[in-house]
Amino acid sequence: MPDLTPSIRSALRSSTLLALVLGFGLSLAPAHEAEAFGAPESFAELADQISPSVVNITTSALIAAPADGMPMVPEGSPFQDFFDDFNNRGGNGGPQRSEALGSGFVVSEDGYIVTNNHVIEGADEISIEFFSGVKLPAKLVGTDPKTDIALLKVESDKPLPFVTFGNSDLMRVGDWVMAMGNPLGQGFSVSAGIVSARGRELSGTYDDYLQTDAAINRGNSGGPLFNMDGQVIGVNTAILSPNGGSIGIGFSMASNVVTKVVDQLKEFGETRRGWLGVRIQDVTPDVAEAMGLAEAKGALVTDVPEGPAKSAGVTAGDVITMFAGQPVGDAGDLTRRVADAPIGEAVPVIVQRDGKTETLQVTLGRREEAEAAPVPAASPAPAEPKELQSLGLTLTPLNEELRGGLGLDAGAEGLVVTAVDQASEAFTKGLREGDLITEAGQQKVVRLQDLEDRIAEAKGAGRKSLLLLVRRGGDPRFVALSIE
């Protein structure tokens, strides 16, 4: 899916006007293929079937006020609306207890319940209200902020009604779906619509959303999206809205992502995702042309720090086309496949390198243990200070003065962009003053002559563009620029 604009991403992240909902089922029963349905005469029978398994969630937290007497709450917190009202009324400067509402659903008869992480984040008390009116306290089992999932547990003296997961991959654009939850604190409510789109991404690493026009509002957070068989195929996570109300653009995290997270939270109380140890980007058509690839598919490796991939021989510039026997469509596809793969086991990874295919065996690490590790710098190589104007860029070799001014490590090397022609393709593709070009044509560039040589080689090979590896703030990406 194309990336959402920064303004939309900001709106999705920063506003509690977004209704966020996640739902899973813990039943391990295999999902069966959903049948195609025409427009139903009524959703009443389905609503009767699933209502006992959907719950309202009330959370409570005691928030201390700072010295100036104004309570503080993180931006985007589910308690933010409460404190906005509180601050407008004025407070006594002491600790205040706040409440927030959300939704969820029961996924096992022994009392496991799924909701959004943001619904219960920071809460010290969690209360579950069932459709029957019964209320029970809940304990937190585990959370996964990356997918906004939380798993709760209640104790009941009798088996609880629960729902199961369906296979979100079977859902088609246009299929009927139904959402249930606690919108705007109004209690149990049902809304219906269709799947509007698949494979949506917002801002998370593991995003795989179903878009729906079923009405979702604040308070629906944590509630399920059902197919017509009464199976959970999505977790209503966010809405796109200028005013906080539903305008028919809602996003539900696909159940095939959710189920894996829930299983891990139940077993370990935390997630345990596979870690390959590479930085990657999508293979765009211009990058594919510059690399001589037959099609724009796979995940292009931009950097390989110390880790499993480097130990197995993966290098920057490799295009990963297969992982664990499955084709890799793009960078997001690879990220999700690696996350689901077993830790500590060797996995076959097929890469395209220099026009040839190689199979490497990579023993995956655990992402949670590796995320905080710093990324090492590149190796050093000084160069003579002079300028070159090419490809819409003004370039100079990296020297000690520039290295210090740009805050680069002592080991950094390459050509520094000192100016960008705003009418050039380079500017359109995001290159800016201060960027560091470390490779051209998948070969290191240290001298200005290195870049000129790479351009000449690409033209001699009949290429229309040249692939550059660009670093900004330590983050690498490949950019293909025309050389015609």
N, C-alpha and C positions, 0 to 999 in steps of 0.2 A: 504494500500500500504506500502511496506517496506520503511523505512526512507532513503532519499538520503544521500550520504556520506557527511561529513563535508566540504570536499573540493568543492563538487558541490554546497552545500548550500551557501558557501562563495562566489563562483563565481556568483551564481544567485543574491545574495544580493548586492555585491560590485561593479559590473561592469555595466556601462551604455552601454556596448556592448549587453546587453539583450534588446530585443524588448519586451516591456510590453504593453499589450492592454487589456482594459476592455470595455464592452459595455452592455447596458441594454436598455430595452424599458419600458416606463411607462404605456403603455396601459394595462388595467386590463382585457381585453378580454381573456377568457379562452383559453389556448393553446390546439390545437387539435392534435391527435396522428399523427405523421409523417408517411408517407407511405414509404415502402422500394423501393429503386430505383436501377436499374442497372446502368452501366456506361453510363452517358449521352452523346449524340452526341455532345452537345455544352452547355456551361454555359452562352451563350450570352443573352438568354431571362431572366434568373434570374438576371444577372448583370444589365440589363436595368431596371428591376423592382426595385432593391434595391439601385442603385447608387444615386438617388436624396436624400436619407436619410442619407448617409454617408458623414462626413465632415472632412476637414483638420483643425487642430488646431495649431495656432501659439501663443506662450506665450512670454512675455517680462518681464524682471526684471532688476532693477537698483541695482547693487551690489557694495557697497563701498569697497575700498581697505584699508587694515590695514596700520599701520604706516610705514612699510618697503616698501610699494608701491605695494605689490603683492596681487592681488585680492584673496579672500578666498571663497570657496564654499564647502558645505558638500560632503563627498565622496558618490558617487552614484547619485548625483543630475543630473537632465536632462541638467543642464548648465555646467557640468564638462568638456565636450569636448571643449566647447567654451573657457574656461579658460585655458585648457592645451595649446591650440593654442595661446592664448593671452600671456601666460607666456613665451612661446618659442620665440615669436616675441619681447617681452618686451613691457611695457606699460608706461603711463605717470604718474602712481601713483594715479590718480583720480578715481572717481566712473565710472563704465563701465556698459553700457546697453547690456544685452545679450538676445538672442532669442533661443527658443527650439521648436521643431516640434513634433506633435503627431496626433492622429486620434480620432474619436468619431462618434456618430450617434444620430440622432434625434429620440426621443421616444414619442413625442406628437406633435400635430399640433400647439400647442401654444408655442413651442420653447424650451422644456426641452431637454438637450443633455447630454449624458453619455460619460465619458472618464476615464482615469486612474488618480488617485490622484497624481502620480509622474509626470505626464505631466504638471499639473498646479501648483504644489507645489512651493511656493515662488514667484509666478508671480504676478505682479501688473497690467498687461494688458493681456487680452485674446481675440484673434481674431478668428472668425469662418469663414472658406471659404466653401461654398457649391459647389456641383458638377456643378451648373450653372455658377459659377464664382462670385456670389454675396458674399460679405463679411459683417459680422455684428459683433459688439462687444458683448462679453458675460460677464455675472456676475456669480460669484460662489454662488451656493445655499448651498452646504454642501459637506463634504468629509468623507470617512471612510478609514483611512490608513490600517486597519487590512485586508481589502480585496482589497486595492488599487483602490478604486472607488471614483469618483467625479461626482457631478451633476451640470451642468451649465444651464443657461437660457439666451436666446436671445429674443429680441422683434422684431416682424415682422408685417408688415401691412397686410399680407395675411397668410392663413393657410399653414403650412409647411408639406411637405411629411415626413412620419415617418414609422418606423418599429416596430414590436411587438415581444414579447418573445415567444419562444417555450418551451417545457418541456424537459429539458436536461436529465431527467431520462429515457426518451424514446430512447435516442441515443445509438446505439450499436457499438461495435468495428467493423470497416469496413464500416460504413455508410459514404456516401459522405458529405463533408462540403466545404464551400467557405468563404474565408476571403477577406475583402476589407479595404484599408486604404492608408496611405501616407508613404510608405517605403523609408527611406533614403532621404526624401524630394522630391521624384520624382513625387508627385502628386497622383491622384486617380489610384490605381492599384488593380487588382483582382488576387487572387491565390486560387487554389483548391487542395483538398486532401481528406483524410479519417480520421475518428476517430481512433487513434492508440491504445489508452488505456483510461480507465475511473478511476475515484476516485484517481487521483494522488495528493500527498501532497508535498509541497515544504518546507516552513518554517512557515506558518501562522496558527493561531489557527483554522480558519474557512475554510481552504483550501479544495477544491473539484474541481480539475481540469480535464478537458478533454485534453488528449494529442492528437496532430494532426501533420501530416506531411505537411499540407498546409504551404507554405512559409510565414514566419513572420520575419520581420527585424526591425531595429531601425526606428522609425517614425510610425510604425504600432500601437504603444501604444495607447490604448483606442478604437481601432476599433473592430467591431463585427465579430463573427464566425457564419455563417448562415447554417441552414439545407436546404434541397432542396425545402422546401416550402417558403423560404425567411424569416424565423423566426430566431431571434437571440437565439442561444442555448449555446453560450459561449462568453467570453470576452478574447481576446488574450492577455495574461498577461506576459508571459516570454518565452524565448527560451534558450535551452541548447546549447552552442556553444563555441568552443575554439578560434574563431577568430572574433566573432561578427556578422557573417552572418548566414543565415539559413542553418542548416544541416538536417532539417526534424524532429526536436524534439522541438515542440512548445507546450505551455500550455495555455489553455483557461479556465478562471474561469466559472464554470457551471452556467447557467442562473437561475437555481432554488435557488442558493445562492444570485446572483446579484439582482434579482427582489425584494427580501425582503429589501435589503439595500436601493435600489433606492426609494421604497415606503416610507421608514422612512425618508430619506433625503428630499424628497419632502414635507412630512407632517410636520416634526419637524426641518429640517435643520441639524440633527444629528442622530446617531443611538441610539436605545433604546433596548438593548438586555437583555434577562432574565439571572438571576444569581442564581445558586443553592447553591454555597458556599462550594464546595468540591475540593480537589485535587484528581486526578484520574490517572490510568494507564490502559493499556490493560491487559486482562487476557491471559497470554501465556499458552501453554500446560503444562509446568512444574509448573507454579503457580496453574493451575487448578488441577493438580494431588496432589500438596501439600495441597490444600484446600479441596480435596475430591469432586470437582465439576464434573458433568457429561460431560461438554464440555467447551472449552476455548472461552467463549463468555461473553459479558457484560463489564462493567467498574468497576474496582476495586478501592475502595475509600482508599487513602493513608493518608489523613488528613482531619479533619473537623474543621476549625476555626469558630469563632463566625459568625453566619449568618443563612440563611433560613434552610439549611439542618440540622444544629446542633439543631435548635429550634424544628425541626420535629422529631428528634431522630435518624438521620443517624449517624453511627459511623465508624471509621477507620476499614477496614477489610470487610465491607459490599461490596457485588457485586451487582451493579445496573443492573437489567436485563430488566426492562420495565420502560418507562417514558411516561406519558400522553397517556397510552394505546398502545404505539408502542414499539416493541422490540429494545433493545440496542445491537448493534453488537460489538462495541468497544468504546474506550474513545473518539475518534474523533466524532463518531456518536452521543454520548450523548452530547458533547459540542455543536454541531450544533443544536440538538433538543432543548436544553435548551435556546440557543440564540434566537430561533424563537418563544419560548413560551411566552404567555402574562405575563407582569409584574403585581404583586399584586394579582394574582389569584392562588387558591390552585390547585396543580397538583398531581395526584396520581403517586407515585414512588414505584416500587416493588423491594425489595432487597432480596438477599440470605444471611442469617446470621446463622452460626452454624448449617448448614444443613437444615434450615427451610426457608420458604418464608414469608416475611412480607410486608404489604402495608402501606406506610406512605403518609400523605398529606403534601406537601411542598408548602408554599406560596412564590413564587419567588420574589427576589429583582431585582434591576437593576445593571447590570455588570459595566457600566461606573461609577457609584457612588461608587462601592465597590473595584475597581481595585487598588486604591492607599492605601487601608487599610493595616496596618502591620499585619503579621501573628503572633499570640501569641505563646509563648514557652510552652513546656510541664511542668509538675509538677516535683518538686525536690525529690531526694532520694539518699543520699550518699552510698558508698559501700567501702569495704575493698580493698586496692590496691594489687592485685596479678594477675598472668597471667594464661591464659588457651589457649592451642593450640588445635583447633578443626575446622573442615570443611575447612581446608586450611588457617585458620586465626589465628593470635595471638591476644588475646583479654585481656583487663583489664577493671575493673569497672571504671566508670567516677568519678574523684575526683576534688577537687577545682583547683589543679595545671593543670590538663589536661583541665578542663573547660576553664581556662583562656588562655592557650596556643592555644586552638582550637577556641577561640572567641565565645564560647557558652554562652547562657543566663544562669542566676543563676538557672532557673527552669529546665534546661535540665537534663536528666537521661538516663542511659543505659550502654552499653558495648562499649568501644572504640577499634577500630581496630588499633593495633600498628604495624602490619606487615601482608603481604599477600604473600603466596607461589605462585610464578609466574607460576608454573606448575599446579596450582589448578583450579578447576571449578570456585571458587570464583573470582580469578583474571580474568578469561575469561569473567565472567559476570559483570565485572566493579568495584568490590569492591577494595578499596584502603585504604592505611594508613590514619588515621584521620577520617574515616567514623564512624558514631555512630549507633549501632544497638539498637533499642528501643523496638522491639517486636520479638518474635519467636513463631511460631505456633499461631499467633494472640493473644498472651498474653505478657504483659510487662516483660522485663528482666532488672533487676537492679544488681543482683549478678551473678557471674559466674555459681553458682549452678542452677540458673534459666534456663540458656541455656542448661545445661546438662540434667536437668529435661525434658525440652521440646523435646530434641533429643530422650530421652528414651521413652517418651509418643508417639512420632511419630512412632518410631520403633515398639512399642507395638501395635499400631493401624494398622500396616502393611503398613505404608506410605513409599514411596521411597525417599521423599524429605521433607525438612522443609522450611517453608515460613518465611523469615526475613523481618522486616521493617527497612530500612536503611535510615538515614538522612545524607545529606551532604550540608553544607551551608544553613540549614533550609529547604531544599527541600527533601521530603520523597519519597521513592519508595519501592516496594516489590520485593524481589529477592528470588527465590526458589533454594536451594542448596541440592545436593544429600547427603543422610545419610547412604547409603549402604556401 
